[in-house]
């Protein structure tokens, strides 16, 4: 079994904390937070499967490719729910459809499942960063309750920090594979650290959740 740095294991299982809090509060969650529980469940199952249970390289690579389009769908659905404008809600869903179409075209042309996933992953993160930032901007300006008590503030903040912060790593992943494992792990530590912060912010979001319509 491959031995990874301790921070990788902490990053991997850090999703269990917000997931457990979310499940414990499932009955009071609004639609956006409910979808987030689904995303966290999918994420940890995929990560654990890739780390320990899937040994075939081609299957693992195909799962990572698929992970990005499923993740994108979950996040855009959450962002769409939290839009106050029906036009923006519709635009979010159109954007989701366009990206999924782009992903399928990429897989049968220039970025097959047997190769790296740099382009589709990077495009996904750019879109998610911009959409999260746009929505967060309106949450900051149009609040009816203390900002720190709004679950969507913490979740959107997590999206912005993580997807913007790990964009460079996703873009350069193919280049980094040519370096030593120690170098790759050193740079990946940034990604793992941001993933831990990502899940901590989710946990705060669940703990601050109240019965709302957001």
C-alpha positions in Angstrom: 0.0 0.0 0.0 1.3 3.5 -0.9 2.4 5.6 2.0 1.2 9.1 1.8 2.1 12.2 4.0 0.0 12.5 7.2 -1.6 15.7 5.9 -3.1 13.7 3.0 -4.9 11.4 5.3 -6.2 14.4 7.4 -7.4 16.0 4.2 -9.1 12.9 3.0 -11.0 12.2 6.2 -11.7 15.9 7.1 -14.8 15.6 4.9 -16.3 13.3 7.5 -16.6 16.1 10.0 -18.9 18.4 8.0 -20.7 15.4 6.6 -21.5 14.1 10.1 -22.7 17.5 11.2 -24.8 17.9 8.1 -26.4 14.5 8.5 -27.2 15.2 12.2 -29.0 18.4 11.1 -30.6 16.9 7.9 -34.2 17.7 8.9 -33.6 21.4 9.1 -31.4 21.9 6.1 -32.5 24.0 3.2 -32.1 22.7 -0.4 -28.6 24.1 -0.9 -27.2 22.6 2.2 -29.0 19.3 1.5 -27.2 19.2 -1.9 -24.0 19.9 -0.1 -24.5 16.8 2.0 -24.8 14.8 -1.2 -21.7 16.3 -2.6 -19.6 15.5 0.5 -20.9 11.9 0.5 -19.9 11.5 -3.2 -16.6 13.2 -2.6 -15.4 11.0 0.3 -16.6 7.8 -1.4 -14.7 8.7 -4.6 -11.5 9.7 -2.6 -11.4 6.6 -0.5 -12.1 4.4 -3.5 -9.2 6.0 -5.5 -6.9 5.8 -2.5 -7.4 2.2 -1.5 -9.8 0.1 -3.5 -9.3 0.9 -7.2 -5.9 -0.5 -8.3 -6.4 -0.5 -12.1 -4.8 2.7 -13.4 -7.2 3.2 -16.3 -10.2 2.8 -14.1 -8.8 5.2 -11.5 -8.0 7.8 -14.2 -11.5 7.6 -15.7 -13.0 8.0 -12.3 -10.9 11.2 -11.7 -12.1 12.6 -15.1 -15.7 11.8 -14.1 -15.2 13.2 -10.6 -14.7 16.7 -12.0 -17.9 16.8 -14.0 -20.0 15.4 -11.1 -18.4 17.8 -8.7 -19.1 20.7 -11.0 -22.8 19.7 -11.3 -23.2 19.5 -7.5 -21.6 22.9 -6.9 -23.4 24.7 -9.6 -26.7 23.3 -8.3 -25.9 24.7 -4.9 -25.0 28.1 -6.3 -28.1 28.1 -8.5 -30.4 27.5 -5.5 -28.9 30.5 -3.7 -29.5 33.0 -6.5 -32.2 35.6 -5.8 -32.8 36.3 -9.5 -34.7 33.8 -11.6 -32.7 34.9 -14.6 -29.4 34.1 -12.8 -30.8 30.8 -11.7 -31.6 29.9 -15.3 -28.2 31.2 -16.4 -26.5 28.9 -13.8 -28.3 25.9 -15.1 -27.5 26.8 -18.7 -23.8 27.2 -17.7 -24.0 23.7 -16.1 -25.4 22.2 -19.3 -22.7 24.0 -21.4 -19.9 22.7 -19.2 -21.2 19.1 -19.2 -21.5 19.3 -23.0 -17.9 20.7 -23.2 -16.7 17.9 -20.9 -18.2 15.2 -23.1 -16.8 16.7 -26.3 -13.4 17.0 -24.6 -13.4 13.3 -23.6 -14.0 12.1 -27.2 -11.6 14.6 -28.8 -8.6 16.3 -27.2 -8.7 15.0 -23.6 -9.7 11.3 -23.5 -10.3 9.3 -20.3 -7.0 7.6 -20.8 -5.0 10.9 -20.5 -4.7 13.8 -18.1 -7.7 15.9 -17.2 -5.9 19.3 -16.9 -8.1 21.3 -19.3 -11.6 20.3 -18.1 -10.5 20.4 -14.4 -9.0 23.9 -14.8 -12.0 25.2 -16.7 -14.3 23.8 -14.0 -12.4 25.5 -11.3 -12.3 28.9 -13.0 -16.1 28.8 -13.5 -16.8 27.6 -10.0 -14.5 30.3 -8.6 -16.2 33.1 -10.6 -19.7 31.9 -9.9 -19.0 31.5 -6.2 -17.4 34.9 -6.0 -20.3 36.5 -7.8 -22.8 34.9 -5.5 -20.8 35.7 -2.4 -20.6 39.3 -3.4 -24.4 39.5 -3.4 -24.7 37.7 -0.1 -22.3 40.2 1.4 -24.5 43.1 0.2 -28.0 41.7 0.6 -28.2 40.2 4.0 -31.1 40.2 6.4 -29.3 38.6 9.3 -25.7 38.7 10.8 -23.3 37.6 8.0 -21.4 35.0 10.2 -24.7 33.3 11.0 -25.5 32.6 7.4 -24.6 29.1 6.3 -24.3 30.1 2.6 -21.6 32.7 3.5 -19.3 30.0 4.9 -20.0 27.6 2.0 -19.5 30.2 -0.7 -16.3 31.4 1.0 -15.0 27.8 1.0 -15.8 27.5 -2.7 -13.9 30.7 -3.6 -10.9 29.9 -1.5 -10.5 26.3 -2.5 -11.2 26.5 -6.3 -9.2 29.7 -6.8 -6.4 28.5 -4.5 -5.9 25.1 -6.1 -6.3 26.3 -9.7 -2.5 26.6 -10.3 -2.0 23.0 -9.0 -4.7 21.6 -11.3 -3.3 23.5 -14.3 0.3 22.3 -13.7 -0.5 18.8 -12.6 0.8 17.3 -15.8 4.1 19.2 -15.5 4.5 18.3 -11.8 4.3 14.5 -12.6 7.7 14.8 -14.2 9.3 15.8 -10.9 10.2 13.6 -8.0 7.5 12.2 -5.7 8.9 14.3 -2.8 8.5 17.5 -4.9 5.0 16.5 -6.0 4.0 15.9 -2.4 5.5 19.1 -1.2 3.4 21.1 -3.7 0.4 18.9 -3.1 0.5 19.8 0.5 -1.0 23.2 -0.4 -3.9 21.4 -2.1 -4.4 19.2 0.9 -4.2 22.1 3.4 -6.8 24.0 1.4 -9.0 20.9 1.3 -8.9 20.8 5.1 -9.9 24.5 5.3 -12.6 23.8 2.7 -14.2 21.2 5.0 -13.7 23.3 8.2 -15.7 26.1 6.5 -18.4 23.6 5.5 -18.6 22.4 9.1 -19.0 26.0 10.3 -21.7 26.5 7.7 -23.7 23.5 9.0 -23.3 24.6 12.6 -24.6 28.0 11.8 -27.4 26.8 9.7 -30.9 27.9 10.7 -34.3 27.1 9.1 -34.2 29.5 6.2 -35.2 29.8 2.6 -31.7 30.4 1.3 
